[in-house]
Amino acid sequence: MNFLRGVMGGPSAGPQPSGADTIQKLCDRVASSTLLDDRRDAVRALKSLSKKYRLEVGIQAMEHLIHVLQTDRSDSEIIGYALDTLYNVISNDLEEEEQEENSAKQVDDLGSQFTEIFIKQQENVTLLLTLVEEFDFHVRWPGVKLLTSLLKQQGPQVQQIILVSPMGVSRLMDLLADSREVIRNDGVLLLQQLTKSNAAIQKIVAFENAFERLLDIITEEGNSDGGIVVEDCLLLLQNLLKNNNSNQNFFKEGSYIQRMKPWFEVGDDNCGWSAQKVTNLHLMLQLVRVLVSPTNPPGATSSCQKAMFHCGLLQQLCTILMATGVPADILTETINTVSEVIRGCQTNQDYFASVNAPSNPPRPAIVVLLMSMVNERQPFVLRCAVLYCFQCFLYKNQKGQGEIVSTLLPSTIDGNSVSAGQLLCGGLFSTDSLSNWCAAVALAHALQENGTLKEQLLRVQLATSIGNPPVSLLQQCTNILSQGSKVQTRVGLLMLLCTWLSNCSIAVTHFLHNPANVPFLTGQIAENLGEEEQLVQGLCALLLGISIYYNDNSLENYRKEKLKQLIEKRIGRENFIEKLGFISKHELYSRAAQKPQPSFSSPDHMMFDHEFTKLVKELEGVISKAIYKSSEEDKKEEEVKKTLEQHDNIVTHYKKVIREQDQELEELKQRISTLTSQNEQLQATVTQQVSQIQQHKDQYNLLKVQLGKDTQHHNSHGDTLQMNGIQTEEVSKLKEELEEWKNKHELLQGQLKEKDSVIEKLNSSQLEMGATEQSLQTSRFGGLEHSNELQKELEMLRSQLQLQAAEISKLQMENQKLQVMNTAADPMLGDSGAPAATSSELEARLEQEIKELKSQVKALSEEKESLKQQLDSSTSTVAILQDKNNRLEREVAESKKEQDDLLVLLADQDQKISAQKMKLKDFGVAVEDEDDTESGDQGDEDEDGDEEEQDENAAVCYQEN
């Protein structure tokens, strides 16, 4: 301890040792001390010196610190000091003072070098993973920080070591379940570094229930109102989901999209938007965009879009979109998110079209957004977001395209309200070049791959000024183009015109009908202008090439051949092709071709649209070939096209006939299946009714058996009555005995009364006697004897009387019992006719049920007969339908024969054409380009032939069936 006091700055009389010497002594102490306390104090001293003397501690002490981690694992305190020291050495999170002293490059190199030394032995990383499993806070927390720092310095190498380590990722996933928030939060940061750019680890983390745990943490922390922990969880979720189709599908299948809806419930007041809340909500919106990004597989994106609609997430986003008081960056990101949620999904696009802004009167959300797009006072990023939203709304949405174009047509214009078409026209012809470009691109998306709307848009008339006749929208666009406006405006209008005229011969004719258009285009292309104008020249060349390629030669002065001659004379073919190539060689063209979202650093770079780059790529080569074709080649090509069109028309006609016949066959099959199902239902009904009849029969038989049992019961009841008859005879006998005993009792009562009268007479005679004493004594003596005898007789009589009274009471009790039994037997005797009545009622009921069963059987038999009649009628109908089917099959065979004849004719014609080609080759005429064109058309013909073979095979299969 005295040694440590000296090292740590205690009073010393001698010279102070240098930092390197002190570190060397401490390292020796760690290596040689046998007492754990000494080693612990030495490691603690190294920890305190590791920030100031990072290089020296890293070089001299790293090996000793790793040895401490291996040998002293029983003491958590020394392990914690060692881990903290290693973290200070490896980590680049230095204090500001140290950052001033050392350059950032040196710091990065130092941390990377120490990390490389540490992970050179893979066992060190495995040991660190084991220490992270410890629950002790002083071990687990510094272990997590050290592992995070290693991943920051040498991410791919450490990721690979953890990946091959047994249960390496699973150990780290346990950090999210730690009850101590500090460790849990640093665990989230660790997993952020672990999952960067490693799809294998991302999948393992996702399948270790990471989504559930992270969403629980976000909910516990208060969703968007939470702190930086929510931000860290959202960044980790982005790492797991971005460009990982497996995890995205797992996230959707686990119903985790539904749990994202509460994130966007920001309330009506929208007050108190803290910086952390804005950051959290921004990351939440980005996470939604990760799931529906256009770069994802179309099937995965579509399923996520549908899930977001069904769970109400899209509705919640639209609520934020139309809310007031939302910060500008959140509003912009919300618009971009809604754009990708509805892109290419018809259900979501229809819902978005129905959303109204909370204004008076209510306006569609699309109109409100377009008002922001053409308003030059709005932020540039917001206007780009609105344009992207409009493009996504119209992407593969012909219904939405028709609704937008219809607001421009004369019959649907409403003067009382502002429509989307009016806003687009207003932006198209405003003085703001950015509004011109955005409106032109938006209108081009309304026409994308929709020839019908391109023709309808030709009807749009615009009133340019009071007193002048209206001009068409097409004419007004070319007028502004020729007035020499800004480059951005001209580029937008040229993109609109190219999209409008492509694959629409009627629009090309209307464009060429204006005699000023072709000279303007040729003049623009022929001039030698500056670099800024080269882009306009290339677009003019593309527009002129479209006018040639899609020209139907309906205008005599602007036939294909004449336009080519004009290019040859005034521009030159090579020069024309060179100017056409300016478009695809432009830097802004390459940027726009990368992704659908218009993202530009400044308004000046806003030149190309993503969908337009696809059109240029499609038409550039075709136009180049068309320019070099001669008139003879054009004529031959036209003839071939006409022949192919005739052939296609014939094939289309027969395809239509075959489809109609297939539809009829399908209808007949459906009717047959319907009749078959009805027949099966009727048979099932008959079977059910037969089973019901059988049940009624079983019930009838059961009632018969029960009736027999009731008869037996009646007989047994008669036997009980006979037994009761025996009991009545005994009762009558007992009654007679009772009468005899009563008579005896009355007789004894009479005798007793006579004795009592005699006694009374004797007593009275004793009272009257008194003549003489002798006679009195004699009479008294004789009277006493007689009286004693009489007393004895009286006692005997009384005892007999008591016995008789006891017998009488006994007989009376027996009599009462017999009377009770008699009263119980009397109702039975009196109701002896009831069983007969019950049996008669049962017979009547049985007869009635038998009658009902017979009537039901009769009704069921009648119903069975009617079902048989219906079955016979359905069988006859099936036979009629079979006859019709045979007739249709004969017609199909005839049509097939006619088609074969036509194919023979076409084969002859192809031979003639090949012979003509041979003759042309003999004359030295090159026919290679025509062969290429015919090969492309022949591919379409082969596809039609495949469809015909499929239809014929289907017909043959049906005949076989």
LOKE-536071 format. One record per residue (C-alpha): x, y, z; residue in three letters. Coordinates in steps of 0.02 Angstrom, whole numbers, padded with zeros to 5 digits, always signed. Example, Ala and Ser with C-alpha at 12.3 -4.5 7.8 and 13.67 -1.06 7.14 Angstrom:
+00615-00225+00390ala+00684-00053+00357ser
***
This chain:
+00000+00000+00000met+00145+00119+00032asn+00202+00086-00145phe+00031+00134-00213leu+00027+00292-00109arg+00189+00343-00192gly+00122+00303-00363val-00041+00396-00336met+00046+00557-00290gly+00084+00543-00103gly+00224+00648-00023pro+00398+00592-00073ser+00566+00667-00042ala+00650+00596-00198gly+00618+00634-00384pro+00446+00588-00453gln+00444+00437-00571pro+00382+00463-00750ser+00213+00397-00810gly+00292+00254-00910ala+00396+00199-00760asp+00244+00204-00647thr+00142+00101-00770ile+00285-00024-00784gln+00292-00044-00596lys+00104-00066-00586leu+00110-00198-00723cys+00247-00290-00629asp+00140-00279-00473arg-00009-00353-00565val+00097-00494-00634ala+00195-00539-00478ser+00085-00502-00328ser+00015-00654-00241thr-00112-00557-00138leu-00275-00518-00226leu-00287-00350-00136asp-00119-00294-00206asp-00166-00344-00383arg-00335-00257-00365arg-00253-00095-00307asp-00129-00102-00450ala-00267-00127-00580val-00364+00016-00503arg-00211+00127-00520ala-00192+00076-00703leu-00374+00122-00731lys-00344+00297-00662ser-00192+00319-00777leu-00270+00241-00932ser-00354+00400-00996lys-00202+00512-00982lys-00073+00381-01031tyr-00179+00283-01152arg-00039+00226-01266leu+00077+00172-01125glu-00058+00077-01031val-00116-00007-01191gly+00057-00064-01240ile+00119-00121-01070gln-00037-00176-00976ala-00154-00255-01103met-00080-00429-01087glu-00083-00420-00896his-00263-00357-00896leu-00319-00500-01008ile-00230-00621-00890his-00325-00544-00744val-00489-00573-00836leu-00442-00755-00858gln-00377-00794-00683thr-00467-00679-00560asp-00647-00705-00614arg-00699-00742-00436ser-00671-00560-00385asp-00795-00447-00473ser-00709-00287-00419glu-00541-00322-00503ile-00632-00386-00658ile-00728-00222-00666gly-00569-00119-00651tyr-00484-00221-00787ala-00632-00201-00906leu-00640-00013-00874asp-00454+00002-00909thr-00469-00093-01073leu-00618+00015-01121tyr-00519+00175-01090asn-00375+00108-01195val-00480+00046-01343ile-00620+00174-01348ser-00605+00333-01451asn-00732+00427-01344asp-00602+00545-01274leu-00626+00705-01180glu-00618+00872-01269glu-00447+00913-01198glu-00375+00753-01265glu-00456+00785-01433gln-00367+00952-01440glu-00200+00871-01404glu-00219+00726-01526asn-00289+00733-01700ser-00442+00632-01744ala-00345+00523-01865lys-00218+00473-01733gln-00357+00433-01610val-00446+00322-01735asp-00286+00232-01780asp-00241+00203-01597leu-00410+00129-01551gly-00412+00021-01707ser-00237-00044-01672gln-00274-00090-01492phe-00436-00173-01547thr-00341-00274-01676glu-00219-00331-01541ile-00361-00380-01424phe-00461-00480-01553ile-00307-00564-01627lys-00342-00702-01502gln-00524-00747-01529gln-00529-00822-01354glu-00524-00643-01286asn-00690-00600-01369val-00765-00765-01310thr-00704-00727-01134leu-00785-00556-01145leu-00950-00636-01199leu-00940-00748-01046thr-00911-00598-00932leu-01059-00507-01007val-01168-00651-00944glu-01122-00608-00764glu-01263-00523-00669phe-01146-00417-00562asp-01166-00236-00616phe-00979-00196-00598his-00938-00335-00721val-01081-00333-00844arg-01090-00147-00879trp-00904-00117-00919pro-00907-00280-01020gly-01050-00214-01126val-00961-00048-01155lys-00798-00134-01202leu-00884-00250-01326leu-00975-00101-01403thr-00809-00011-01424ser-00731-00164-01507leu-00875-00171-01631leu-00855+00014-01671lys-00669-00008-01708gln-00667-00175-01800gln-00849-00214-01834gly-00842-00352-01968pro-00703-00449-01880gln-00787-00444-01709val-00956-00487-01789gln-00881-00642-01867gln-00805-00698-01702ile-00971-00674-01611ile-01063-00762-01750leu-00958-00920-01738val-00958-00916-01548ser-01084-01039-01471pro-01240-00943-01419met-01143-00781-01443gly-01288-00676-01509val-01412-00755-01388ser-01305-00703-01239arg-01308-00523-01296leu-01497-00528-01324met-01519-00560-01138asp-01461-00381-01107leu-01629-00316-01168leu-01715-00408-01025ala-01602-00334-00889asp-01703-00240-00757ser-01565-00108-00741arg-01601+00026-00870glu-01418+00075-00890val-01368-00099-00946ile-01525-00119-01052arg-01495+00045-01141asn-01311+00009-01172asp-01365-00164-01232gly-01470-00078-01366val-01317+00022-01420leu-01215-00139-01424leu-01344-00225-01535leu-01344-00074-01650gln-01159-00098-01685gln-01178-00287-01693leu-01315-00285-01827thr-01235-00158-01944lys-01220-00228-02122ser-01230-00410-02068asn-01386-00499-02129ala-01347-00662-02038ala-01336-00579-01868ile-01490-00474-01908gln-01591-00632-01938lys-01530-00713-01777ile-01570-00558-01676val-01743-00546-01755ala-01783-00727-01717phe-01724-00703-01538glu-01883-00601-01510asn-01797-00433-01534ala-01949-00350-01614phe-02060-00391-01466glu-01935-00328-01337arg-01892-00168-01430leu-02074-00123-01459leu-02108-00154-01274asp-01966-00036-01228ile-02033+00098-01347ile-02206+00081-01271thr-02139+00089-01094glu-02038+00245-01134glu-02191+00336-01204gly-02181+00307-01393asn-02139+00468-01485ser-02137+00566-01321asp-01997+00456-01254gly-01815+00502-01234gly-01656+00450-01321ile-01689+00267-01277val-01833+00267-01402val-01716+00340-01532glu-01589+00202-01502asp-01723+00067-01515cys-01786+00141-01678leu-01610+00144-01750leu-01589-00039-01703leu-01756-00082-01785leu-01698+00005-01943gln-01538-00099-01943asn-01641-00258-01927leu-01767-00216-02064leu-01678-00113-02196lys-01635-00216-02351asn-01677-00377-02257asn-01827-00458-02340asn-01831-00604-02218ser-01845-00492-02066asn-01973-00381-02152gln-02082-00531-02186asn-02059-00591-02006phe-02106-00418-01942phe-02264-00417-02047lys-02314-00596-02007glu-02288-00563-01821gly-02422-00425-01827ser-02296-00296-01770tyr-02356-00169-01900ile-02516-00150-01797gln-02411-00098-01647arg-02340+00049-01744met-02506+00141-01752lys-02497+00217-01575pro-02331+00298-01621trp-02420+00425-01730phe-02559+00473-01610glu-02486+00645-01579val-02646+00727-01515gly-02750+00871-01579asp-02659+01016-01499asp-02490+00968-01577asn-02403+01081-01454cys-02240+01049-01366gly-02139+00975-01510trp-01973+00948-01422ser-01817+00912-01523ala-01814+00732-01460gln-01996+00705-01509lys-01961+00771-01683val-01812+00653-01697thr-01912+00504-01635asn-02058+00536-01752leu-01939+00561-01897his-01861+00391-01864leu-02032+00310-01845met-02085+00377-02015leu-01923+00313-02091gln-01957+00142-02016leu-02126+00138-02101val-02041+00185-02265arg-01917+00043-02243val-02062-00081-02248leu-02142-00007-02406val-01988+00052-02499ser-02000+00039-02691pro-01835-00055-02688thr-01913-00199-02591asn-01988-00349-02683pro-02160-00298-02751pro-02251-00437-02659gly-02178-00392-02489ala-02213-00207-02515thr-02393-00241-02567ser-02429-00351-02416ser-02358-00219-02297cys-02461-00083-02382gln-02620-00185-02358lys-02578-00220-02176ala-02550-00034-02144met-02720+00007-02218phe-02814-00127-02121his-02736-00081-01953cys-02774+00105-01976gly-02592+00161-01991leu-02623+00248-02159leu-02773+00339-02086gln-02666+00398-01940gln-02531+00463-02058leu-02661+00558-02159cys-02722+00636-01997thr-02547+00704-01965ile-02538+00758-02146leu-02693+00867-02129met-02658+00926-01951ala-02602+01102-01906thr-02448+01150-01807gly-02342+01003-01868val-02157+01049-01893pro-02104+01068-02074ala-01978+00924-02075asp-02105+00806-01995ile-02237+00859-02120leu-02117+00831-02265thr-02067+00658-02203glu-02251+00615-02172thr-02292+00661-02353ile-02150+00550-02415asn-02210+00408-02303thr-02390+00420-02361val-02325+00424-02540ser-02239+00255-02524glu-02381+00178-02424val-02503+00213-02568ile-02383+00186-02714arg-02452+00053-02831gly-02586-00005-02706cys-02760+00028-02776gln-02849+00014-02608thr-02735+00139-02524asn-02741+00256-02673gln-02931+00255-02670asp-02930+00295-02484tyr-02808+00438-02509phe-02919+00510-02646ala-03062+00515-02520ser-02964+00608-02385val-03022+00788-02359asn-02931+00929-02274ala-03018+01005-02121pro-03064+01167-02209ser-03226+01257-02245asn-03283+01199-02369pro-03186+01034-02360pro-03060+01010-02500arg-02978+00850-02558pro-02806+00820-02486ala-02734+00805-02662ile-02793+00981-02704val-02720+01053-02543val-02554+00969-02577leu-02548+01030-02757leu-02579+01207-02694met-02420+01189-02591ser-02324+01118-02739met-02359+01264-02856val-02332+01394-02718asn-02157+01463-02735glu-02156+01522-02554arg-02161+01344-02488gln-01997+01257-02441pro-01910+01166-02582phe-01905+00997-02494val-02091+01009-02457leu-02131+01042-02640arg-02026+00893-02692cys-02118+00785-02565ala-02288+00840-02633val-02233+00801-02811leu-02176+00628-02755tyr-02343+00601-02667cys-02437+00648-02826phe-02329+00532-02930gln-02358+00387-02810cys-02544+00422-02810phe-02549+00404-03001leu-02427+00257-03011tyr-02521+00110-03092lys-02684+00200-03050asn-02783+00226-03210gln-02936+00273-03108lys-02841+00415-03023gly-02765+00470-03188gln-02938+00482-03265gly-03002+00585-03118glu-02859+00710-03134ile-02877+00728-03323val-03066+00743-03308ser-03045+00902-03205thr-02965+00981-03360leu-03103+00934-03482leu-03232+01068-03525pro-03384+00967-03470ser-03320+00940-03292thr-03244+01108-03246ile-03324+01184-03091asp-03302+01372-03078gly-03345+01378-02893asn-03200+01270-02830ser-03018+01244-02872val-02980+01076-02951ser-02819+00979-02972ala-02818+01012-03159gly-02835+01199-03138gln-02691+01200-03013leu-02581+01101-03134leu-02621+01219-03277cys-02588+01368-03165gly-02420+01297-03114gly-02379+01251-03293leu-02395+01429-03353phe-02337+01527-03200ser-02181+01635-03192thr-02094+01517-03070asp-01987+01393-03166ser-01993+01265-03025leu-02183+01270-03028ser-02177+01247-03217asn-02065+01095-03201trp-02166+01014-03059cys-02333+01042-03147ala-02265+00973-03311ala-02197+00817-03227val-02358+00792-03128ala-02463+00807-03286leu-02347+00686-03377ala-02378+00557-03239his-02566+00579-03267ala-02536+00522-03447leu-02411+00383-03410gln-02452+00224-03510glu-02631+00282-03541asn-02668+00312-03727gly-02851+00353-03696thr-02810+00499-03582leu-02678+00562-03704lys-02815+00578-03836glu-02938+00656-03713gln-02811+00787-03660leu-02807+00851-03839leu-02984+00918-03808arg-02925+01037-03671val-02944+01219-03723gln-02865+01366-03632leu-02918+01548-03633ala-02753+01641-03643thr-02824+01818-03642ser-02989+01910-03655ile-03051+01929-03833gly-02935+01799-03908asn-02999+01627-03959pro-02950+01483-03845pro-02801+01376-03891val-02770+01193-03852ser-02659+01141-03708leu-02539+01060-03832leu-02525+01222-03931gln-02499+01327-03776gln-02357+01213-03719cys-02268+01232-03887thr-02297+01421-03884asn-02212+01438-03714ile-02074+01323-03773leu-02037+01435-03922ser-02033+01594-03817gln-01862+01555-03747gly-01904+01536-03562ser-01789+01466-03427lys-01700+01301-03456val-01794+01215-03314gln-01962+01268-03387thr-01916+01208-03562arg-01851+01042-03497val-02014+01013-03403gly-02122+01055-03554leu-02017+00946-03670leu-02032+00799-03550met-02221+00825-03547leu-02231+00832-03737leu-02121+00677-03759cys-02229+00578-03636thr-02388+00643-03719trp-02337+00602-03898leu-02255+00433-03864ser-02361+00288-03924asn-02502+00405-03977cys-02513+00437-04165ser-02660+00557-04147ile-02561+00669-04030ala-02414+00666-04153val-02531+00720-04293thr-02597+00865-04188his-02419+00917-04146phe-02362+00913-04327leu-02517+01004-04384his-02443+01164-04314asn-02320+01219-04450pro-02207+01310-04327ala-02163+01159-04219asn-02048+01062-04336val-01945+01214-04390pro-01924+01262-04207phe-01861+01089-04161leu-01740+01076-04307thr-01675+01251-04271gly-01644+01208-04088gln-01554+01047-04134ile-01447+01123-04272ala-01378+01268-04169glu-01214+01256-04078asn-01262+01318-03905leu-01180+01314-03734gly-01171+01169-03613glu-01331+01220-03525glu-01429+01214-03688glu-01364+01042-03738gln-01493+00961-03628leu-01632+01057-03716val-01559+01007-03884gln-01560+00824-03835gly-01743+00834-03780leu-01790+00922-03943cys-01705+00782-04040ala-01802+00654-03938leu-01967+00745-03972leu-01932+00753-04158leu-01882+00569-04159gly-02046+00524-04073ile-02138+00624-04206ser-02054+00517-04338ile-02067+00347-04254tyr-02252+00363-04206tyr-02302+00455-04366asn-02448+00374-04458asp-02412+00475-04618asn-02583+00556-04611ser-02508+00728-04650leu-02435+00737-04825glu-02307+00872-04785asn-02244+00784-04628tyr-02229+00604-04680arg-02089+00501-04606lys-01981+00511-04762glu-01995+00699-04776lys-01951+00725-04594leu-01797+00613-04615lys-01744+00711-04769gln-01766+00871-04668leu-01653+00803-04532ile-01524+00748-04662glu-01520+00920-04743lys-01527+01037-04593arg-01449+00936-04453ile-01365+00780-04517gly-01399+00606-04453arg-01238+00589-04354glu-01263+00758-04274asn-01444+00714-04233phe-01392+00551-04148ile-01255+00642-04054glu-01377+00772-03989lys-01499+00634-03941leu-01361+00554-03838gly-01338+00711-03734phe-01485+00658-03625ile-01421+00491-03561ser-01244+00558-03538lys-01300+00698-03422his-01255+00683-03239glu-01429+00734-03179leu-01504+00598-03290tyr-01401+00465-03198ser-01455+00531-03028arg-01640+00532-03075ala-01630+00354-03143ala-01575+00284-02973gln-01737+00296-02873lys-01917+00357-02897pro-01912+00491-02761gln-01859+00661-02828pro-01716+00710-02714ser-01614+00861-02768phe-01488+00965-02673ser-01553+01127-02750ser-01693+01182-02868pro-01568+01208-03009asp-01530+01020-03011his-01713+00977-03035met-01709+00925-03219met-01759+00743-03245phe-01897+00631-03182asp-01870+00448-03141his-02010+00383-03254glu-01950+00492-03397phe-01778+00411-03388thr-01862+00245-03421lys-01947+00318-03575leu-01781+00386-03641val-01698+00218-03616lys-01839+00134-03712glu-01846+00255-03860leu-01665+00307-03888glu-01613+00151-03984gly-01777+00137-04078val-01768+00316-04140ile-01586+00295-04192ser-01632+00146-04301lys-01784+00235-04373ala-01678+00385-04429ile-01562+00276-04533tyr-01698+00178-04622lys-01727+00213-04808ser-01896+00247-04886ser-01900+00074-04963glu-01865-00003-04796glu-02002+00103-04721asp-02122+00045-04855lys-02076-00135-04828lys-02090-00109-04642glu-02260-00030-04665glu-02316-00175-04774glu-02252-00299-04649val-02337-00201-04510lys-02501-00200-04606lys-02486-00386-04640thr-02446-00419-04460leu-02589-00306-04407glu-02708-00402-04520gln-02642-00564-04452his-02655-00499-04277asp-02833-00443-04310asn-02879-00615-04376ile-02794-00700-04231val-02876-00579-04111thr-03045-00614-04189his-03025-00800-04170tyr-02956-00777-03996lys-03111-00679-03955lys-03221-00817-04028val-03126-00948-03930ile-03139-00845-03771arg-03327-00826-03797glu-03342-01013-03824gln-03236-01045-03672asp-03351-00930-03573gln-03502-01024-03636glu-03420-01189-03591leu-03379-01122-03419glu-03558-01066-03398glu-03620-01238-03451leu-03498-01320-03332lys-03558-01208-03193gln-03740-01252-03232arg-03696-01437-03235ile-03606-01419-03070ser-03753-01323-03000thr-03876-01456-03055leu-03761-01591-02988thr-03752-01503-02820ser-03942-01483-02820gln-03960-01667-02860asn-03843-01711-02718glu-03941-01599-02602gln-04104-01682-02653leu-04030-01853-02629gln-03968-01801-02459ala-04143-01738-02418thr-04220-01903-02472val-04093-01998-02368thr-04132-01887-02220gln-04318-01913-02240gln-04294-02102-02254val-04195-02097-02094ser-04335-01996-02013gln-04463-02127-02069ile-04355-02262-01994gln-04345-02162-01832gln-04536-02148-01829his-04550-02335-01856lys-04431-02366-01713asp-04532-02249-01603gln-04692-02342-01652tyr-04615-02509-01607asn-04554-02437-01444leu-04731-02376-01402leu-04799-02550-01440lys-04674-02626-01319val-04719-02497-01188gln-04905-02538-01213leu-04870-02722-01178gly-04779-02674-01020lys-04929-02569-00964asp-05046-02721-00989thr-04933-02826-00880gln-04936-02690-00750his-05126-02692-00754his-05127-02879-00721asn-05008-02859-00576ser-05125-02724-00508his-05268-02851-00509gly-05162-02969-00405asp-05136-02831-00278thr-05324-02809-00275leu-05345-02995-00235gln-05222-02977-00093met-05321-02830-00031asn-05477-02943-00037gly-05394-03063+00082ile-05356-02919+00197gln-05541-02865+00197thr-05596-03039+00254glu-05477-03028+00401glu-05546-02856+00442val-05725-02921+00444ser-05676-03061+00561lys-05589-02939+00676leu-05744-02830+00675lys-05851-02976+00727glu-05732-03018+00869glu-05735-02836+00919leu-05925-02841+00927glu-05921-02996+01037glu-05798-02914+01155trp-05909-02761+01161lys-06059-02868+01206asn-05961-02954+01344lys-05907-02786+01408his-06086-02725+01415glu-06138-02884+01505leu-06003-02862+01635leu-06053-02682+01658gln-06232-02737+01693gly-06172-02864+01822gln-06064-02732+01903leu-06211-02616+01917lys-06315-02754+01999glu-06179-02788+02129lys-06167-02602+02166asp-06356-02595+02195ser-06345-02745+02313val-06206-02660+02412ile-06306-02502+02427glu-06457-02600+02488lys-06349-02686+02620leu-06280-02524+02680asn-06454-02450+02697ser-06514-02604+02791ser-06368-02586+02914gln-06422-02411+02954leu-06603-02459+02988glu-06558-02605+03105met-06552-02556+03292gly-06674-02663+03390ala-06566-02761+03506thr-06378-02765+03536glu-06367-02954+03519gln-06467-02953+03367ser-06365-02803+03313leu-06200-02890+03344gln-06260-03046+03264thr-06323-02950+03116ser-06163-02844+03115arg-06053-02998+03120phe-06153-03083+02984gly-06158-02922+02884gly-05970-02899+02897leu-05934-03072+02835glu-06058-03047+02696his-05982-02878+02661ser-05805-02950+02655asn-05860-03080+02531glu-05944-02948+02430leu-05785-02841+02437gln-05681-02987+02374lys-05802-03020+02235glu-05801-02834+02194leu-05609-02830+02186glu-05611-02983+02074met-05739-02900+01963leu-05638-02740+01958arg-05479-02836+01911ser-05575-02929+01776gln-05645-02764+01719leu-05470-02688+01708gln-05410-02837+01608leu-05558-02824+01494gln-05528-02634+01477ala-05346-02670+01429ala-05402-02798+01303glu-05533-02677+01238ile-05403-02538+01219ser-05288-02662+01132lys-05429-02713+01017leu-05470-02531+00986gln-05290-02496+00934met-05293-02645+00819glu-05459-02583+00754asn-05386-02412+00718gln-05240-02491+00626lys-05358-02596+00524leu-05466-02446+00487gln-05310-02351+00426val-05266-02500+00317met-05445-02510+00260asn-05452-02325+00213thr-05290-02348+00116ala-05363-02499+00028ala-05534-02420-00006asp-05469-02294-00139pro-05383-02436-00224met-05542-02534-00220leu-05642-02384-00274gly-05522-02343-00420asp-05513-02516-00489ser-05581-02451-00655gly-05435-02327-00681ala-05313-02449-00763pro-05444-02495-00887ala-05469-02310-00925ala-05280-02280-00937thr-05257-02426-01055ser-05398-02360-01165ser-05316-02188-01170glu-05149-02266-01217leu-05231-02364-01356glu-05314-02205-01420ala-05149-02111-01416arg-05060-02252-01505leu-05192-02258-01639glu-05178-02070-01662gln-04987-02075-01674glu-04999-02220-01796ile-05117-02117-01903lys-04995-01969-01895glu-04848-02079-01942leu-04946-02149-02088lys-04988-01974-02148ser-04803-01923-02133gln-04749-02078-02228val-04876-02036-02361lys-04814-01855-02371ala-04633-01913-02380leu-04674-02034-02519ser-04760-01894-02614glu-04609-01782-02587glu-04496-01923-02644lys-04599-01938-02804glu-04584-01750-02834ser-04395-01759-02805leu-04384-01901-02929lys-04478-01794-03055gln-04358-01649-03024gln-04211-01767-03043leu-04281-01830-03208asp-04305-01651-03269ser-04126-01604-03217ser-04062-01760-03307thr-04152-01706-03464ser-04079-01530-03445thr-03905-01604-03429val-03935-01703-03587ala-03989-01545-03678ile-03835-01453-03615leu-03726-01598-03670gln-03800-01584-03845asp-03760-01397-03845lys-03586-01436-03784asn-03559-01561-03926asn-03622-01432-04051arg-03501-01302-03981leu-03358-01425-03991glu-03398-01455-04174arg-03397-01267-04202glu-03229-01253-04114val-03160-01391-04225ala-03223-01299-04379glu-03146-01135-04320ser-02983-01226-04286lys-02987-01295-04462lys-03015-01119-04531glu-02871-01055-04425gln-02757-01192-04490asp-02802-01139-04667asp-02758-00960-04623leu-02594-01015-04548leu-02554-01108-04710val-02592-00948-04806leu-02480-00850-04688leu-02341-00978-04709ala-02353-00957-04898asp-02347-00770-04876gln-02194-00785-04764asp-02109-00887-04899gln-02149-00752-05025lys-02079-00620-04908ile-01919-00720-04882ser-01904-00739-05070ala-01922-00550-05090gln-01788-00527-04958lys-01671-00641-05053met-01701-00539-05210lys-01665-00380-05114leu-01504-00454-05049lys-01458-00501-05226asp-01481-00318-05274phe-01367-00269-05131gly-01498-00195-05016val-01464-00217-04829ala-01610-00293-04735val-01532-00322-04562glu-01631-00186-04470asp-01794-00252-04540glu-01750-00425-04479asp-01722-00357-04305asp-01890-00270-04308thr-01975-00423-04375glu-01891-00528-04241ser-01966-00415-04108gly-02136-00426-04189asp-02113-00611-04215gln-02088-00628-04027gly-02260-00554-04001asp-02328-00671-04135glu-02249-00819-04045asp-02330-00764-03884glu-02499-00758-03974asp-02464-00929-04047gly-02427-00995-03873asp-02592-00925-03812glu-02681-01009-03960glu-02598-01175-03920glu-02651-01157-03738gln-02831-01123-03792asp-02827-01272-03912glu-02755-01384-03777asn-02891-01327-03657ala-03024-01367-03788ala-02949-01540-03819val-02941-01574-03632cys-03122-01527-03616tyr-03171-01642-03762gln-03078-01784-03677glu-03170-01749-03516asn
***
